[in-house]
Amino acid sequence: MTDATHVWMKPPFGLGEPKEVEAKPELIVPLMNAGWSQCDPPASNDEEVTEDVR
């Protein structure tokens, strides 16, 4: 189950870093109107990032 108190948002056109935002409409709606969208949290340094290179 996901943490419903925060969501990760990525900036429009992939410019910049995703940021964690408190999951409140008054915070999320203005970001979405500006082009931000929800995304998966970034991989932490503890997680191994793998890439399929077939």
Contacts in CASP RR format, 6 or more apart in sequence:
PFRMAT RR
TARGET T0000
AUTHOR 0000-0000-0000
METHOD contacts of the structure
MODEL  1
MTDATHVWMKPPFGLGEPKEVEAKPELIVPLMNAGWSQCDPPASNDEEVT
EDVR
4 23 0 8 1.000
5 22 0 8 1.000
5 23 0 8 1.000
6 20 0 8 1.000
6 21 0 8 1.000
6 22 0 8 1.000
6 23 0 8 1.000
7 20 0 8 1.000
7 21 0 8 1.000
7 23 0 8 1.000
7 28 0 8 1.000
7 38 0 8 1.000
8 18 0 8 1.000
8 19 0 8 1.000
8 20 0 8 1.000
8 21 0 8 1.000
8 38 0 8 1.000
8 39 0 8 1.000
8 40 0 8 1.000
8 41 0 8 1.000
8 42 0 8 1.000
9 18 0 8 1.000
9 19 0 8 1.000
9 20 0 8 1.000
9 21 0 8 1.000
9 28 0 8 1.000
9 31 0 8 1.000
9 36 0 8 1.000
9 37 0 8 1.000
9 38 0 8 1.000
9 39 0 8 1.000
10 18 0 8 1.000
10 36 0 8 1.000
10 37 0 8 1.000
10 38 0 8 1.000
10 39 0 8 1.000
11 17 0 8 1.000
11 18 0 8 1.000
11 35 0 8 1.000
11 36 0 8 1.000
12 34 0 8 1.000
12 35 0 8 1.000
12 36 0 8 1.000
12 37 0 8 1.000
17 42 0 8 1.000
18 39 0 8 1.000
18 41 0 8 1.000
18 42 0 8 1.000
20 41 0 8 1.000
21 27 0 8 1.000
21 28 0 8 1.000
21 31 0 8 1.000
43 49 0 8 1.000
END
